[in-house]
Amino acid sequence: MISPYILIIDYGSQLTQLVARRVRDLGFYSEVISFTVVEKHSSINLKSTKLSLIRGIILSGGPNTVGENTSPCLEDSLLRLNVPILGICYGMQILADKLGGTVSYGKNREFGKALIRARGHSKLFRGIQDYTNDEGHGLMEVWMSHGDSVTKLPPGFKLIASSSDCEVAAIGNEEKNFYGLQFHPEASHTKKGSVILERFCKEVCNCEQSWNMKNYASLQIKKIKNEVGSDKVLLGLSGGVDSAVVAKILDEAVGSQLICIFVDTGLLRMNEASDVMSVFSGRLKGIVKKIDASKLFFNALKGITDPEEKRKIVGKLFIEIFEKEACNFGDVKWLAQGTIYPDVVESAGNIGSVAKKIKSHHNVGGLPDRLSLKLLEPLRDLFKDEVRRLGTTLGLEHQLVFRHPFPGPGLSIRILGEVTEERVNLLQHADQILINLLKNTAVDEKDIAQGLTSSVNLGRSWYDSTSQAFVVFLPVKSVGVQGDNRTYQWTIAVRVVETNDFMTANIARLPFTLVENISSEIINKVENINRVVFDISNKPPATIEWE
Ligand code: XMP
């Protein structure tokens, strides 16, 4: 922990990380810990958590019902900190329950948008409203998602908002600075949600608004310097923004003690290996070394079709290569990785995490239980767009910072079924065609008029106007006709998405002529492909990668 902050306790809501995002975007540092961690330590004297720097606590929502045997309660240790508390949804219900109120099961269910009326002139809502009704009461559009509700207020609390379906939409004990919201201020549908969170953090908690990427960079550099001392650090460089930002931070923190290893797995984009080497060679004070390991990867993946198995194999090989290199260089004690927050969440790799594992992101899931190197993961708490802001703050070029992400397991998880050199070659070719067409086609006024993309993208390439684009090899053969001949060949799926944080994503709405050009150029130029399909699935329920 580095500066005064807001502690967020996660009770298992899908939206907890979004609360952390909103709070950080407002300039307040926030940290999320699971309620299980607080439960384990009766006095939350966690090593990483400096109690004196906590300025306020936010209790997240969660899937449980207050009062059931396995449902988490509000821990006494949190109340003993004597700082303001804001409970959201389930967080409000356990706050009310703990302090003597009543929560009723299944009363007043609400899912979706609701209109609440502020009451009682609270410090939390004063002057915050979307509309005023005929009687002059402030009204706010909010997002509700609850089955249970508070039906009796705890002593000392007053009602500060209600809706037509939920009498107790928000409560407050203004003397103690304890508040509860039945709605979700973190959801974008709650229009004034960020204003309410800012009011809580700034005026109720008096927390400093000092969180920005410049501070984050200098604190990380200082922290790494202290931790690492004169040891050597090995970094797996992939050429993507995450490892590039880590390289830059480490370059400043440990200079010539840094050894960057770029592993050519044979599962990269076309010309990726030479492009990455030309960007980084000679740019860092330390060493940048390329290892050609494609044979190793192809052999290990032979006959493997299960996505999780592929991920584990690739992750394990990476680690074996890094460990071997660490031995060769001697004295290497640290392995640095560009792990970012979504990797941690979706691999269920957070300490005490109650989230379900979606897939083993190779930075996290492939690590052996007994790694002989200590881990440095300076981006572990950041979302992708925060990493990009950090990269820009550190002076990395636009082209590097705004590259579409490429997953660690590379094309192995974009080839459904067995990974073979032939399929990789074919996919590299199709990928190059897609990326070049997106880079060479600009968003025009017609696209904006049709609502395909935002007007800020006018004149930008479709590559820069979307978040991630790639092709997937489908081991599905279908019949086609080329010239006068029947063909029976493979299928390529094209996936282009828009997202801010890669935790959720929408399909990009490309102009149809561009979609047609992509399809015909791939079919015409890539051998053994006679069909291109366009993936129109959002995340959730699909994930961005197919495996
Ligand atoms: P999913 O498929 O989980 O992808 O929706 C979210 C983002 O993460 C990238 N991704 C990975 N990145 N190692 C990485 O470094 C991995 O194992 C990995 N798997 C997925 C994916 O490309 C998308 O940007």
Residues whose N, C-alpha, C, O or C-beta is under 5 A from the ligand:
A	BS01	XMP	S360 H361 H362 N363 P405 F406 P407 G408 P409 F502 T543 I544 E545
